[in-house]
């Protein structure tokens, strides 16, 4: 596997020889065309039914979207963490920086990779197997015992589990990025991370990591929304329980929360380090200027003026660091997260009315006096 292909999806795009967006669009079209062709051979699979049209459109787009997203997120991840690769030619240092750690985890941890895929794919597979065995799922072959109907069922399950497998790969990348940022927040793998108080992003140059988190969370919630849209009620071909989608929603929220808090700790740590350096320099310069005052030399005025300028510069840097503050995510970033979250949340509540009913029942049954102030 080359330096720029960290998993099999990237390797596939390399072999196709097309830009990953073009290749993903073509794959999505192919999946849709195959679905569409079954409508000519399976009588009950009528595409004048808006539910079926919505489902096959969502599933076909989702396959291409996930594949393109995996490539895009890996490109952005490499771009972000390559900026904090150690410039030093020391092997012991180079293997401890964030980029090297992430590359090793995503390309060498095959057992963990397989475990994530099994954990994500196995539950729906077990549920579907039980439902098929008990006859709880109405397949096309159950309604129309023909070879085209059986092939449509097989194709649909193939696409379904391809979507889930791609989702598992996405979650694998997210877990590793989350764990790395969490470790960086605890002071690990910070070698080569440059902190610039005067950076345009107003958070000391950590804006690239912040933007990466937002790209991950936006992509992920759109992905989950498309998965939810693949569930279209009684005529649905994907019959996973609503709890499956709620778990996906919770994973997205946890990813954003943990990454946000960890990035906050990185910022706080870097600001504290810079303030310590400034404090030490300020103390040194103050002692020098006091010493210069006590000495009677002709060039003392020039030395005092230079030291005074240095102290003023240190004070300005100190004030600049304090103005950076401790909040990594501004209103715009929070709005992006909330918008992405609500998009998925609304889709889930619309597709699964039992969840809406449960929430409404809980609110209605909650004693009002608990919310009232004590007189």
C-alpha positions as CSV (number, residue, x, y, z in Angstrom):
1,X,0.0,0.0,0.0
2,X,1.6,3.3,-1.1
3,X,2.0,6.4,1.1
4,X,-1.1,8.0,-0.3
5,X,-3.4,5.0,-0.1
6,X,-4.2,4.1,3.5
7,X,-7.0,1.6,2.8
8,X,-8.6,-0.6,0.1
9,X,-11.1,2.1,-1.0
10,X,-8.2,4.5,-1.9
11,X,-6.4,1.6,-3.6
12,X,-9.5,0.9,-5.7
13,X,-9.7,4.6,-6.9
14,X,-6.1,4.4,-7.8
15,X,-6.7,1.3,-10.0
16,X,-9.7,2.9,-11.7
17,X,-7.6,5.7,-12.8
18,X,-10.4,8.3,-12.4
19,X,-10.8,11.2,-10.1
20,X,-12.5,9.8,-7.0
21,X,-15.6,12.1,-7.3
22,X,-16.1,11.0,-11.0
23,X,-15.6,7.4,-10.1
24,X,-18.1,7.6,-7.2
25,X,-20.8,9.3,-9.3
26,X,-20.4,6.5,-11.9
27,X,-20.7,3.8,-9.3
28,X,-23.8,5.5,-7.8
29,X,-25.3,5.6,-11.3
30,X,-24.5,2.0,-11.9
31,X,-26.2,0.9,-8.7
32,X,-29.3,3.0,-9.5
33,X,-29.5,1.6,-13.1
34,X,-29.4,-2.0,-11.8
35,X,-32.2,-1.2,-9.3
36,X,-34.1,0.5,-12.1
37,X,-33.7,-2.5,-14.4
38,X,-35.3,-4.8,-11.8
39,X,-38.6,-2.9,-12.2
40,X,-39.0,-4.4,-15.6
41,X,-38.8,-8.0,-14.3
42,X,-40.3,-7.8,-10.8
43,X,-44.0,-7.0,-11.0
44,X,-44.4,-5.7,-7.4
45,X,-41.2,-3.5,-7.6
46,X,-43.0,-0.6,-9.3
47,X,-41.0,2.7,-9.4
48,X,-44.2,4.8,-9.5
49,X,-44.2,4.1,-5.8
50,X,-42.4,7.2,-4.3
51,X,-41.2,5.1,-1.3
52,X,-39.2,2.8,-3.6
53,X,-37.9,5.7,-5.7
54,X,-36.7,7.5,-2.5
55,X,-35.1,4.3,-1.2
56,X,-33.2,3.2,-4.2
57,X,-32.1,6.8,-4.8
58,X,-30.8,7.2,-1.3
59,X,-29.1,3.8,-1.3
60,X,-27.4,4.4,-4.7
61,X,-26.3,7.9,-3.8
62,X,-25.1,6.7,-0.4
63,X,-22.7,4.1,-1.8
64,X,-21.0,6.7,-4.0
65,X,-21.1,9.3,-1.2
66,X,-19.5,7.0,1.3
67,X,-16.8,5.9,-1.1
68,X,-16.0,9.5,-2.1
69,X,-16.2,10.6,1.6
70,X,-13.6,8.0,2.7
71,X,-11.2,9.2,0.1
72,X,-11.9,12.9,0.8
73,X,-11.6,12.5,4.6
74,X,-8.3,10.7,4.3
75,X,-7.0,13.4,2.0
76,X,-8.0,16.1,4.5
77,X,-6.7,14.1,7.4
78,X,-3.3,13.7,5.8
79,X,-3.2,17.3,4.8
80,X,-4.0,18.4,8.4
81,X,-1.7,16.2,10.3
82,X,1.2,16.4,7.8
83,X,1.5,20.1,8.9
84,X,2.6,18.9,12.4
85,X,5.1,16.3,11.2
86,X,8.4,16.7,12.9
87,X,11.1,18.5,10.8
88,X,13.8,16.9,12.9
89,X,15.7,13.9,11.3
90,X,15.5,11.9,14.5
91,X,13.8,8.5,14.2
92,X,12.7,8.3,17.8
93,X,11.1,11.8,17.4
94,X,9.6,11.2,14.0
95,X,7.7,8.1,15.1
96,X,6.0,9.9,17.9
97,X,4.5,12.8,16.0
98,X,0.7,12.8,15.3
99,X,1.0,12.1,11.5
100,X,3.2,9.0,12.0
101,X,1.0,7.7,14.8
102,X,-2.2,8.1,12.7
103,X,-0.7,6.6,9.6
104,X,0.5,3.5,11.6
105,X,-2.9,3.0,13.2
106,X,-4.9,3.3,9.9
107,X,-2.6,1.2,7.8
108,X,-1.1,-1.4,10.3
109,X,-3.8,-2.2,12.8
110,X,-5.5,-4.8,10.7
111,X,-7.1,-6.7,13.6
112,X,-8.7,-3.6,15.1
113,X,-9.9,-2.6,11.6
114,X,-11.5,-6.0,11.2
115,X,-13.0,-5.9,14.6
116,X,-14.7,-2.5,13.9
117,X,-16.2,-3.9,10.7
118,X,-17.4,-7.0,12.5
119,X,-18.9,-5.0,15.3
120,X,-20.8,-2.7,12.9
121,X,-21.9,-5.4,10.3
122,X,-22.6,-8.3,12.7
123,X,-25.6,-6.8,14.6
124,X,-27.7,-5.9,11.5
125,X,-26.7,-9.3,9.9
126,X,-27.9,-11.2,12.9
127,X,-31.1,-9.2,13.1
128,X,-31.9,-9.7,9.4
129,X,-31.1,-13.4,9.6
130,X,-33.4,-13.9,12.5
131,X,-36.2,-11.9,10.8
132,X,-35.8,-13.8,7.6
133,X,-35.8,-17.1,9.4
134,X,-39.0,-16.2,11.4
135,X,-40.7,-14.7,8.3
136,X,-41.0,-11.3,9.9
137,X,-39.6,-9.6,6.8
138,X,-41.6,-9.6,3.6
139,X,-39.1,-10.0,0.8
140,X,-39.9,-9.7,-2.9
141,X,-39.4,-13.4,-3.3
142,X,-42.0,-14.0,-0.5
143,X,-44.6,-12.1,-2.6
144,X,-43.4,-13.2,-6.0
145,X,-41.6,-16.6,-6.2
146,X,-39.6,-15.9,-9.3
147,X,-35.8,-15.8,-10.1
148,X,-35.8,-12.0,-10.7
149,X,-37.4,-11.4,-7.3
150,X,-34.8,-13.6,-5.6
151,X,-32.0,-11.8,-7.5
152,X,-33.5,-8.4,-6.4
153,X,-33.6,-9.6,-2.8
154,X,-29.9,-10.7,-3.1
155,X,-28.9,-7.5,-4.8
156,X,-30.6,-5.4,-2.2
157,X,-29.0,-7.1,0.7
158,X,-25.6,-6.8,-1.1
159,X,-26.0,-3.1,-1.4
160,X,-27.3,-2.8,2.2
161,X,-24.3,-4.5,3.7
162,X,-21.9,-2.7,1.3
163,X,-23.3,0.5,2.8
164,X,-22.9,-0.8,6.3
165,X,-19.3,-2.0,5.6
166,X,-18.4,1.5,4.2
167,X,-20.0,3.0,7.2
168,X,-17.7,0.8,9.4
169,X,-14.6,2.1,7.5
170,X,-15.8,5.7,8.1
171,X,-16.3,5.0,11.8
172,X,-12.8,3.3,11.9
173,X,-11.2,6.5,10.5
174,X,-13.3,8.7,12.9
175,X,-12.3,6.6,15.9
176,X,-8.6,6.9,15.1
177,X,-8.8,10.6,14.5
178,X,-10.8,11.0,17.7
179,X,-8.4,8.9,19.8
180,X,-5.4,10.8,18.4
181,X,-6.9,14.3,19.1
182,X,-7.9,13.0,22.6
183,X,-4.3,11.9,23.2
184,X,-3.0,15.2,21.9
185,X,-5.3,16.9,24.4
186,X,-3.6,14.9,27.1
187,X,-0.2,16.1,26.0
188,X,0.8,13.2,23.7
189,X,2.1,13.3,20.1
190,X,2.5,17.1,20.2
191,X,6.0,17.0,18.7
192,X,6.1,19.4,15.7
193,X,2.8,21.2,16.5
194,X,3.6,24.8,16.0
195,X,1.6,27.4,18.0
196,X,1.3,30.9,16.5
197,X,-0.5,33.5,18.7
198,X,-0.9,35.7,15.7
199,X,-2.5,33.1,13.4
200,X,-5.4,34.3,11.3
201,X,-7.6,31.6,12.7
202,X,-7.4,33.2,16.2
203,X,-6.7,29.9,17.9
204,X,-3.0,29.8,17.5
205,X,-2.9,27.9,14.2
206,X,-5.2,25.0,15.4
207,X,-7.8,26.0,12.9
208,X,-6.9,23.2,10.5
209,X,-7.7,20.6,13.1
210,X,-10.9,22.4,14.0
211,X,-11.9,22.5,10.3
212,X,-11.1,18.8,10.0
213,X,-13.5,18.0,12.9
214,X,-16.3,20.0,11.3
215,X,-15.7,18.2,7.9
216,X,-15.9,14.9,9.6
217,X,-19.1,15.7,11.6
218,X,-20.9,17.3,8.6
219,X,-20.0,14.4,6.3
220,X,-21.0,11.8,9.0
221,X,-24.4,13.4,9.7
222,X,-25.3,13.7,6.0
223,X,-24.3,10.0,5.7
224,X,-26.6,9.0,8.5
225,X,-29.4,11.1,7.1
226,X,-29.1,9.2,3.8
227,X,-29.1,5.9,5.7
228,X,-32.3,6.9,7.5
229,X,-33.9,7.9,4.2
230,X,-33.3,4.4,3.0
231,X,-35.8,3.3,5.6
232,X,-39.1,4.2,4.1
233,X,-41.8,2.5,6.2
234,X,-43.7,-0.7,5.6
235,X,-42.3,-1.2,2.1
236,X,-38.8,-0.7,3.2
237,X,-36.0,-3.1,2.2
238,X,-33.9,-2.0,5.1
239,X,-35.6,-3.1,8.3
240,X,-33.0,-2.4,11.0
241,X,-34.6,-1.2,14.2
242,X,-34.7,2.5,15.1
243,X,-32.2,2.0,17.9
244,X,-29.5,1.3,15.3
245,X,-30.0,4.9,13.9
246,X,-30.1,6.4,17.3
247,X,-26.8,4.8,18.1
248,X,-25.3,6.3,15.0
249,X,-26.6,9.7,16.0
250,X,-25.1,9.4,19.5
251,X,-21.7,8.4,18.0
252,X,-21.7,11.6,16.0
253,X,-22.5,13.8,19.0
254,X,-19.8,12.0,21.1
255,X,-17.2,12.5,18.3
256,X,-17.9,16.2,18.2
257,X,-18.0,16.6,22.0
258,X,-14.8,14.6,22.7
259,X,-12.8,16.3,19.8
260,X,-14.0,19.7,20.9
261,X,-12.9,19.2,24.5
262,X,-9.6,17.7,23.5
263,X,-8.9,20.6,21.1
264,X,-9.8,22.9,23.9
265,X,-7.2,21.2,26.1
266,X,-4.5,21.4,23.4
267,X,-5.2,25.2,23.0
268,X,-5.1,25.7,26.8
269,X,-1.9,23.7,27.1
270,X,-0.2,25.7,24.3
271,X,-1.3,29.0,25.7
272,X,0.0,28.0,29.1
273,X,3.3,27.0,27.6
274,X,3.6,30.3,25.8
275,X,2.7,32.3,28.9
276,X,5.3,30.5,30.9
277,X,8.0,31.3,28.3
278,X,6.9,34.9,28.2
279,X,6.8,35.1,32.0
280,X,10.4,33.7,32.1
281,X,11.6,36.1,29.5
282,X,9.9,39.0,31.2
283,X,11.5,38.1,34.5
284,X,14.9,38.0,32.8
285,X,14.5,41.3,31.0
286,X,13.3,43.0,34.2
287,X,16.3,41.8,36.1
288,X,18.6,43.1,33.3
289,X,17.0,46.5,33.2
290,X,17.3,46.9,37.0
291,X,20.9,45.8,36.8
292,X,21.5,48.3,34.0
293,X,20.0,51.1,36.0
294,X,22.4,50.5,38.8
295,X,25.5,50.6,36.6
296,X,26.9,53.9,35.5
297,X,28.0,53.5,31.9
298,X,27.6,55.8,28.9
299,X,25.7,53.3,26.8
300,X,23.2,52.5,29.6
301,X,20.5,54.6,28.0
302,X,20.6,52.6,24.8
303,X,20.6,49.4,26.7
304,X,17.6,50.5,28.8
305,X,15.7,51.6,25.7
306,X,16.3,48.3,24.0
307,X,15.3,46.3,27.1
308,X,12.2,48.5,27.5
309,X,11.2,47.7,23.9
310,X,11.7,44.0,24.6
311,X,9.5,44.2,27.7
312,X,6.8,46.0,25.8
313,X,6.8,43.4,23.1
314,X,6.5,40.6,25.7
315,X,3.6,42.5,27.3
316,X,1.8,42.7,23.9
317,X,2.4,39.0,23.3
318,X,1.0,38.3,26.7
319,X,-2.1,40.4,26.0
320,X,-2.5,38.7,22.6
321,X,-2.5,35.2,24.2
322,X,-5.1,36.3,26.7
323,X,-7.3,37.6,23.9
324,X,-7.2,34.2,22.1
325,X,-9.4,32.9,24.9
326,X,-10.3,29.3,25.6
327,X,-13.2,28.7,23.1
328,X,-12.1,26.8,20.1
329,X,-15.4,26.7,18.3
330,X,-17.0,30.0,17.4
331,X,-20.7,30.6,16.6
332,X,-20.3,29.7,13.0
333,X,-18.7,26.3,13.9
334,X,-21.5,25.6,16.4
335,X,-24.1,26.5,13.8
336,X,-22.6,24.0,11.4
337,X,-22.7,21.2,14.0
338,X,-26.3,22.0,15.1
339,X,-27.5,22.2,11.5
340,X,-25.9,18.9,10.6
341,X,-27.3,17.3,13.7
342,X,-30.8,18.6,13.2
343,X,-30.8,17.4,9.6
344,X,-30.3,13.8,10.9
345,X,-32.5,14.3,13.9
346,X,-35.5,15.5,11.9
347,X,-35.0,12.6,9.4
348,X,-35.0,10.1,12.2
349,X,-38.1,11.5,13.9
350,X,-40.0,11.6,10.7
351,X,-39.1,8.1,9.7
352,X,-39.6,6.6,13.1
353,X,-42.8,8.0,14.6
354,X,-42.5,5.7,17.6
355,X,-39.5,7.7,18.7
356,X,-41.4,11.0,18.5
357,X,-44.3,9.4,20.4
358,X,-41.9,8.1,23.1
359,X,-40.3,11.6,23.5
360,X,-43.7,13.3,23.6
361,X,-45.0,10.8,26.2
362,X,-42.0,11.3,28.4
363,X,-42.4,15.1,28.3
364,X,-46.1,14.9,28.9
365,X,-45.7,12.5,31.9
366,X,-42.8,14.5,33.5
367,X,-44.2,16.2,36.6
368,X,-44.4,19.9,36.1
369,X,-43.7,20.7,39.8
370,X,-40.2,19.4,39.3
371,X,-39.5,22.2,36.9
372,X,-41.1,24.8,39.2
373,X,-38.9,26.8,41.6
374,X,-39.4,26.1,45.3
375,X,-41.6,28.7,46.9
